[in-house]
């Protein structure tokens, strides 16, 4: 039985193909990483929990770093560092929030109206409090009466005081709502609908996910990876504007920290060095398999990844490929990965497609990476958790007995160490 956790995607069997090409991080992704590291110093488990608390549809449609941003927003609001109102103003909702006087009703009794198909005030970081029944979304009715002026319950729920606006009682015919309704054509339902939910029939338009932010970024926030489709980048920009306005980050500091973080591209892939040494030194291979921590120490490495709690860094497990068993690594619940050993995680490793499919369709996934295994070789999938990191020890290719250490290293790739490919001598494929 699946958990109600939207991050628990293992085995969902999404049909999406995996883009095996490693794609560069875009500027907005780097900014999210730096903003998170700057303003949040708590345990990463809390960030994971907030990502898992997102609405399922939001989690599934957000990209990896958009989920970071939405989780960070939830934490900062919960900790009273920022307010809903500040974000909504940065998103351009000032006409909703800062209206000074009640407006004249836009509709009168007898007017035909259509209920919006979704609420225009969208807060993807937090499921909104909505007082319009979902079965009426997109349905046409008639204004029966004006009930008076009332504050928006959605804004009230976010702690934002707001000027009252008209509330209407609207009459709907049962047959217009339920096509299979078998009662009289005169049977009706009446419901109270706030003015912000109503449109003149024929003027309906699907609202954008969120409006353009008040302050434009100097960067193009709509450029994105081909294998992902960012939907919440305007929220990301609104978060950045809010943090800048409150002095929690500075433009110069953000730019400087991004430049420093670029060095992660130059982190040596220590895993390659460790595997090459294991291929040439049986004693080191035994140490690597039995005591990875001591094997890493020989290269001056004392952790396979960043610390996941105040007291403990993740442990490394090394699994060896043989003719009988091929190992492949995934983290279905997030994307835990031995960055210190393998460098930056590729975009495909973090994708929902890879996380959901490799535990259920490992052979098909490996074939998408160009690796077809014989039926006599078993596939063992390792689903990592936050406190463990995995490294695959691939088999040394036949015919490399006279290779130097550097020549062996040239055969080993990051993907080999995750298990989605194997080392191959150039020209032998």
Helices and strands as residue ranges (DSSP letters): H 27-39, H 44-52, H 56-61, H 64-78, H 84-90, H 94-97, E 112-115, G 134-136, E 140-150, H 153-157, E 165-173, H 174-177, E 188-194, G 195-197, E 198-199, H 233-245, H 251-261, G 262-266, H 270-280, H 282-290, H 292-297, E 315-320, E 325-330, H 339-342, H 347-350, H 352-357, H 362-368, E 378-383, E 388-393, H 405-409, H 414-418
